[in-house]
Amino acid sequence: MKRWPRTFECLVVVVALFGLAIMANAETARFGTPKEAEGTRVFKATDHPNYTGQFHLRGQRATLVGGMQDHSPWDHLDYAGKHLTTVSGTIDIDVNELTNTGKVVAEFVEGADRYRITFDHFAASQPYQDGGIATRVYEHGDSGNGDPLYPKTWLYLGGWGTASLWKNDQILYKDYSAHFMVMERSRDPNTHVVRYPVKRTLPGGETDPAGMEIDLWVRSKEANSKNFPPFETFIHLYWDEVTWR
């Protein structure tokens, strides 16, 4: 049987491999493959071509940190979890992160009184706040973003601006500074302790990524050094059960 020269056989192999490489590149262009360390990279939301910016969430199982009738001095961060009040109420978040618009409405009952917080004006005071509503960002603790009064936490979504609070349909606080966070769980699910501040050797912060919560703060401009945080008014609620709608 006639055999082709060895150089020709080698040429055939090279051509075949070249063809396979072209096909592989075509598949890569169609479907994409990780590039360098891209497989572990956290992309910005806007790096996704189908990103709508629309977030619709509900929080349930509400807890009020401290009480609405507290007299100064009070602690409304309560790392020790000793002054938490379970209240009936929900929070609904319907916002567009791209346009920094939408509304957050929280309703809860403490004793015989009904409260409603409406948060619908969003504005940034720092670049990381991305116009007033931001997603996929670290905040607090030693993150370099925000104040250090709370553990460093990953924000799935956060908002900054002003809100108003009603008590029994009468306005109590109008256009107070406000901040909401859809964040990693900050409290131990059994003891309700926030393990902060503590000396740690790992960089990821003191929160627990195995859980999620929504926190909402409404505070006055007026300061009061007897309170913690040091404001005349600081309303703080969180919701342990988070539903994405």
Secondary structure, DSSP 8 states (H G I E B T S, - for coil): -----HHHHHHHHHHHHHHHHHHHHHHHHHH----TTGGG----GGGSTT---EEEEEEEEEEEES-TT--SS-BSS-TT--SEEEEEEEEEEEEETTTTEEEEEEEEEETTEEEEEEEEEE--SSGGGGGGEE-SEEESTTSSSS-SSS--EEEEEEEEEEEEEEETTEEEEEEEEEEEEEEEE-B-TTT--B--S---SSTT-SSEEEEEEEEEEEE-SSB-TTSBSSBS-EEEEEEEEEEE-
